[in-house]
Amino acid sequence: MKKNFSQSGFKYICNDCHKEYDEHEVTYLCPECSEENTIDKPAKGVLKVIYDFDKLKNNNINFNKLKETGYIDILPLKSLSSLPKLKVGKTPMYKIENIEGINLSFSLFLKDDSQNPTFSFKDRASALVSAYAKENGIDTIVAASTGNAGSSLAGICASQGQKAIIMVPKTAPLAKLTQIMMYGAEIIPVDGTYDQAFDLSVAATEEFGWYNRNTAYNPLTVEGKKIVSFEIFGDLNQQIPDKIFVSVGDGVIISGVYKGFADLLNLSIISKMPVIVAIQAEGSSNLVDNIGKDKFTISKSNTTADSISVDIPRNFFMAEKYILENNGEFTTVTDNEIINASKILSQNTGLFAEPAATAAFAGFLKYYENNLIDINSKNVVLLTGSGLKDLKSLANIVEMPEPVNPDIESLKEFRNNDYLNLI
């Protein structure tokens, strides 16, 4: 049954059964489809936010108008004033002119989301979830995280005067755990995997009534992440890139990228979708390995790229649908390729990204090496988190030299050795 748009101008539609819901009827998943869910499979019933595109087109909406008003007409908020005062989004996109060993017969752009307040892409989702909570009188938000989403929610909530409760697997990187605690959030280490922390946070939501920020489970996370697509379109002078390379874990970031361009398509602002390339670590490839398969199977994740290390990609079904319906592409990269890409990226661009982010750049390099990048094409790589988030994973390629005596002869001897090429 078709639902009318409420005064807020949006409603939900189930990704699987396509049933529509008013914003006040449901908070997280489609009640009917979610009855089929089990803890060992991706969630059914993930909701998508839709807007009255016909009404917006009748009002002669265009991209410049959308941008001037902060995209509020296609966000599930009453006012932009509900968003945190921190500068979330509007991150730089750099055109790269030279990379050693690569013939740049095409355009390469790097979208650097490490410049967000807590140094990761996840701030885009946290900001929107926090703003929605603020508008609805909610002051406690819970999330499960391998680190980035948790530190993001903790920081955003600190800026908004809200309480954050973060459940993390005990193996999460120390830098991210430190961030969470410094922001004053309540941190709950879980003796288990990210997936187990996720399930515990959902159980806590049901038990204590906390508002849950978990990716996919909360449909607003996709809405926050989609804004990067609007920025990319604007950064390129309202042109569509040919390919966008995106690191993939649970499938929410790539769904957000698709959703942003889909909204522009529904508004007739663009006439086609870009090719979006999903990149997963070979040691955690449960999303791309199951695309188009009749039966979902799980392999135990083992990758240095902790932020995309996921056994059960919670937003699998939405990501799969977007990829298949829009002729998206996907591949995997090894941990060695990710670490090597980290070094190439840092030494050639001055951008230091964590392994989970550099996976996208490793995917771009793999495409280049296999002659899959067209001459004169426009290519964007999303860099989703700072390298300072996870230094441990790079320890094997960085060797700190012994200290030099403070005299010129010792300095000459030091420089005559091979210390300048340690990394």
Protein Blocks (a to p, Z undefined) as FASTA:
>chain_A
ZZdddfkopacddfklopacdfklpmkbcfklmmmpcfkbccehiacddddfklmmmnop
afklmmmnoommmccbfbfklpcfbdgejiacdddfbdghiacfbccddddfklpmnopa
klmmmmmmmmmmmmnopabdcdddfklmmmmmmmmmmmnopacdddddfkbcfklmmmmm
mnopacdddeddfklmmmmmmmmmmmnopacfbghjlmmlmmmmmmmmmmmmmmnoopac
fbdcdddfelmmmmmmmmmmmmmmmnomafbdcdddddddfklcklmmmgoiabdcdddd
ddfblmlgcfblfklmmmmmmmmmnopacddddfklmmmmmmmmmmmnopacdfklmmmm
mmmmmmmmnopacghiacddddfbdfklommlmmmmpccdddddfbfklmmmmmmmmmlm
mZZ
